[in-house]
């Protein structure tokens, strides 16, 4: 009986491992990014990176199909409707290997002023486990509009024990890890227990504006993980935050994101 149980456990663990380690390689995937160089702020180097990203997205779509869910949403303010997005790779797969075979640029056949940057690559996709539908957390107390120098306050209700990172992303692509920080260290949050983060005597996060505009939109991103996943830089970039989020297996994380507006007065 003991041998049978051990064998069954081995088969279960092997099945899980096989699910996590399924690789598919696609040859000569072509990604493109179109740009009018004369009027765009995007550099040629950035356009090449976007063509590569387009190739990766195509490969992920072909291998993972409907499991892909880019986190796009419409943000409604009291004055207008605006479209914003955050790509956080909430997908049942990730790029394991990316080998460029050809890169370059060409003129558009339909628009003489448009340049098409392209990338042809062999891409290996690693298929992982889908997100855990039972792993959730609720964020309470956030407002959609703040005045400069307001203190950001919020509370958390995790549905199970977990760890949390909170990021603020500015319009200018800068990013900040606002929790944990040098005063409030990372700790396990108890499932079912409401935690007011701002109850900590050391917690003070004052909202500032990075632009001279009357209004500035920033994004808050809450990342909950089943185990501790360190992020080692307090001041960073949106790209680095998204890369870190993507590195965490889908079944080990859950996310919450919202846009806040910071006004001068």
C-alpha positions in Angstrom: 0.0 0.0 0.0 2.8 2.4 0.9 4.5 1.7 -2.5 1.2 2.3 -4.3 0.7 5.7 -2.5 4.3 6.7 -3.3 3.8 5.8 -6.9 0.6 7.8 -7.1 2.3 10.8 -5.6 5.1 10.5 -8.1 2.6 10.3 -11.0 0.8 13.4 -9.7 4.0 15.4 -9.3 5.2 14.3 -12.7 1.9 15.4 -14.3 2.1 18.8 -12.6 5.8 19.1 -13.7 4.8 18.2 -17.3 2.1 20.9 -17.3 4.6 23.5 -16.1 7.4 22.4 -18.5 5.5 22.1 -21.8 7.5 23.8 -24.5 6.5 24.7 -28.0 8.8 26.3 -30.6 7.5 28.4 -33.5 9.8 29.1 -36.4 10.1 32.4 -38.3 7.4 34.4 -36.4 7.2 37.9 -37.9 6.5 40.9 -35.7 5.9 44.5 -37.0 5.6 48.0 -35.7 4.6 50.9 -37.9 5.8 54.5 -37.2 6.0 57.9 -38.8 9.6 58.7 -37.8 9.3 62.4 -38.8 6.5 63.1 -36.2 7.0 60.4 -33.6 8.8 60.6 -30.2 9.6 56.9 -30.4 13.2 56.2 -31.4 14.3 53.5 -33.9 15.6 51.4 -31.1 12.2 51.5 -29.3 10.4 50.7 -32.5 12.6 47.6 -32.9 11.7 46.5 -29.4 8.0 46.9 -30.2 8.4 44.8 -33.3 10.0 42.1 -31.1 7.2 42.4 -28.6 4.7 42.0 -31.4 6.4 38.8 -32.5 6.3 37.5 -29.0 2.6 38.3 -28.6 1.8 36.5 -31.9 3.6 33.4 -30.7 1.9 33.5 -27.3 -1.5 33.8 -29.0 -0.9 30.9 -31.3 0.3 28.6 -28.5 -1.9 29.7 -25.7 -5.0 30.8 -27.6 -7.9 32.1 -25.5 -5.9 31.9 -22.3 -4.4 35.3 -23.2 -5.9 38.2 -21.3 -4.1 41.5 -21.7 -5.3 43.7 -18.9 -6.9 46.6 -20.9 -9.7 48.7 -19.6 -11.7 51.9 -20.1 -11.1 54.5 -17.3 -14.0 56.8 -16.6 -13.4 60.2 -14.9 -15.9 62.9 -13.9 -15.0 64.8 -17.1 -14.2 62.4 -19.9 -13.6 58.8 -20.9 -10.0 57.8 -21.7 -8.4 54.6 -22.7 -5.5 53.2 -20.7 -3.9 49.8 -20.5 -1.4 47.8 -18.5 0.1 44.6 -20.0 0.9 42.4 -17.1 1.2 39.0 -19.0 -1.8 37.4 -17.3 -1.4 34.5 -19.7 -1.1 30.8 -19.5 2.5 30.9 -20.9 5.7 32.8 -21.3 8.5 33.3 -23.8 11.3 30.9 -22.8 13.6 31.5 -25.7 13.7 34.3 -28.4 16.2 33.9 -31.3 16.2 36.7 -33.9 16.7 35.5 -37.4 16.2 38.8 -39.2 15.5 42.4 -38.4 15.1 45.5 -40.4 12.8 48.3 -41.7 10.9 48.9 -44.8 8.6 51.6 -46.2 4.9 51.0 -46.0 3.3 50.1 -49.4 0.2 52.1 -48.5 1.7 55.2 -46.8 5.0 56.7 -48.0 5.6 58.5 -44.7 5.3 55.4 -42.7 8.2 53.1 -41.8 7.6 49.5 -40.8 10.1 47.9 -38.4 10.1 44.2 -38.5 11.6 41.2 -36.6 11.6 37.5 -37.7 12.4 35.2 -34.8 12.2 31.6 -33.6 10.3 31.7 -30.4 9.9 29.0 -27.8 6.8 29.3 -25.5 6.7 27.7 -22.1 3.1 26.8 -21.2 2.3 27.1 -17.5 -0.6 26.7 -15.2 -3.6 29.1 -15.5 -4.4 31.6 -12.7 -5.9 30.2 -9.5 -9.5 31.3 -9.4 -9.6 30.9 -5.6 -6.7 33.2 -5.0 -8.2 36.7 -4.5 -7.8 39.8 -2.5 -9.9 42.9 -2.1 -8.5 46.5 -2.0 -10.6 49.0 -0.1 -10.5 52.8 0.6 -9.0 54.1 -2.7 -10.3 57.2 -4.4 -10.2 58.1 -8.0 -9.1 61.7 -7.5 -6.5 63.1 -5.0 -5.0 66.5 -4.4 -1.3 66.9 -4.5 0.3 66.1 -1.1 -2.6 63.9 0.0 -1.7 60.8 1.9 -2.6 57.6 0.1 -4.7 55.4 2.3 -6.1 51.9 1.7 -7.0 48.6 3.4 -6.6 45.0 2.2 -8.8 41.9 2.7 -6.9 38.9 1.5 -8.9 35.7 0.9 -6.0 33.5 1.9 -2.6 34.0 3.5 -0.3 35.9 1.0 2.3 38.6 0.5 1.8 41.9 -1.1 3.7 44.5 -3.2 2.2 47.9 -4.1 3.6 49.9 -7.1 2.9 53.4 -8.3 3.5 54.0 -12.0 3.8 57.6 -13.2 2.7 58.8 -16.7 6.4 59.3 -17.4 7.0 55.6 -17.2 8.8 55.8 -13.8 7.7 53.3 -11.1 8.0 53.1 -7.4 7.6 50.3 -4.9 5.6 52.0 -2.2 4.9 48.9 -0.1 6.9 47.3 1.5 9.5 50.0 2.1 12.4 50.8 4.5 9.9 51.4 7.3 7.3 48.7 6.6 8.9 45.4 5.9 7.2 42.6 3.9 5.1 40.3 6.0 2.6 37.6 5.5 -1.0 38.8 5.3 -3.5 36.6 7.1 -6.4 35.3 5.0 -9.8 36.6 6.0 -8.3 39.4 8.2 -8.8 43.0 7.1 -5.6 45.0 7.3 -5.4 48.7 7.2 -1.9 49.3 5.9 -2.0 53.0 6.9 -2.5 52.0 10.6 1.2 51.5 10.7 2.8 54.5 12.6 5.6 54.5 10.1 3.5 54.5 6.9 3.2 57.8 5.2 3.0 57.9 1.4 2.5 61.5 0.2 1.2 61.8 -3.4 3.2 64.2 -5.4 3.1 65.2 -9.1 5.9 64.6 -11.5 4.6 67.0 -14.2 3.5 70.7 -14.2 0.1 69.8 -15.7 -2.9 70.6 -13.6 -3.9 66.9 -13.5 -1.8 63.8 -13.7 -2.8 60.2 -14.0 -0.9 57.5 -12.2 -1.6 53.8 -11.9 -1.6 51.8 -8.7 -0.8 48.1 -9.1 -1.3 45.6 -6.2 0.5 42.3 -6.6 -0.5 39.5 -4.2 1.7 36.3 -4.2 1.3 33.0 -2.3 5.0 33.0 -1.4 7.5 35.9 -0.8 8.7 37.2 -4.2 11.3 40.0 -3.5 11.4 43.1 -5.5 14.7 44.9 -4.6 14.4 48.4 -5.9 12.2 51.2 -4.5 12.6 53.5 -7.5 12.3 51.7 -10.8 10.4 51.7 -14.1 7.1 50.4 -15.5 9.0 48.0 -17.7 10.9 46.5 -14.8 7.8 46.1 -12.8 6.0 44.3 -15.6 9.0 42.1 -16.2 8.9 41.1 -12.5 5.2 40.4 -12.6 5.6 38.3 -15.7 8.3 36.2 -14.0 5.8 35.0 -11.3 3.8 31.9 -12.4 0.1 32.7 -13.0 -1.2 30.3 -10.4 1.0 32.0 -7.7 -0.3 35.6 -8.1 -3.3 37.7 -8.3 -3.4 41.4 -9.3 -5.5 44.5 -8.8 -4.9 47.7 -10.7 -6.6 51.1 -10.8 -5.9 54.6 -12.2 -5.8 57.6 -9.8 -5.8 61.2 -10.8 -3.6 63.7 -8.9 -4.7 67.3 -9.1 -2.8 70.5 -8.3 -5.7 71.7 -6.1 
